[in-house]
């Protein structure tokens, strides 16, 4: 890239990232001083039952921190759950928040830190750049390799009518992200596959985003994320105890998170949200179901440049793909391989397989149009009619 092509951009990310096996069990050493004497640990019932957070809690308590556990976070967390977490933080006089779990727990932790720390109204924080702060000190510990939430300024909540609504602001970036690959070793194959594809979507959409803040750092990081994810996702799914694969997936997920945190995602996510919101399909699987169909839609309009961008990504995700057959053929092969990967990993590949009826597609297309904050980043403009056609192809 020559200097004439350089444009202004802003790159925000988490201030401190700790990546080490066993890092969660040393949370007291790394985070107690920041979090203060009373911490609310936000997680979900499954994580709590498995005991994954026990060592982290013990480490904080050994550092004279009183830990209160809020473990009521559900998939696609609701506004009511956020209200409960905020209330618990206020009741306990929490001086810091620790999110521990998948993307849902981390998203609730971010907004709990914001609302308990600032007292602002959530209805005034929705959207891009509207959160004022300040927030309470915040540490995030992911247990899945998918969302990258530990390095993104975004939190997604399900509101009335199954609509997904987001807060996007650097204010909710955590102070510390603690990435411990050991926490992902017991993740079931289906969840590993879905969250892994989710992370690949983040990298792909960030790289091709039409956002004016698409920048050299995001593109560089997206490429490295896709290289790590593409090379290790099958091993992580089929040999879940493989520590090298688990570590690579967690790192790739984090890098993809950094990429799309600054060069935002687009229509894949916009069309995935109604699938998750209405039918309670996990977010990663929702993305996987619509991914190849959205990419084909984008690439069909040659003028927007997505065909060239997808072709450029192809050999990073799948090392045996090159451009020997030309840009068009490489792009098509890339999309086909992504679709085949989902099937190979054991994921559902059609909307009908997750309970979506053909008569639901029109409602979903209308709901997808509410995600204009994402659709504006798509390489190709998308209408409600286009969204319906994509859903029909994915059904």
Helices and strands as residue ranges (DSSP letters): G 3-5, E 16-19, G 23-26, H 27-35, E 38-44, H 45-50, H 54-62, E 66-73, H 79-91, E 96-101, H 103-118, H 122-125, E 127-128, E 137-142, G 149-151, E 154-158, G 160-162, E 164-168, G 170-172, E 176-179, G 181-184, H 189-208, H 216-238, H 243-262, H 267-279, H 283-300, G 302-304, H 306-317, H 327-344, G 351-354, G 358-360, H 361-368, H 372-375, H 384-394
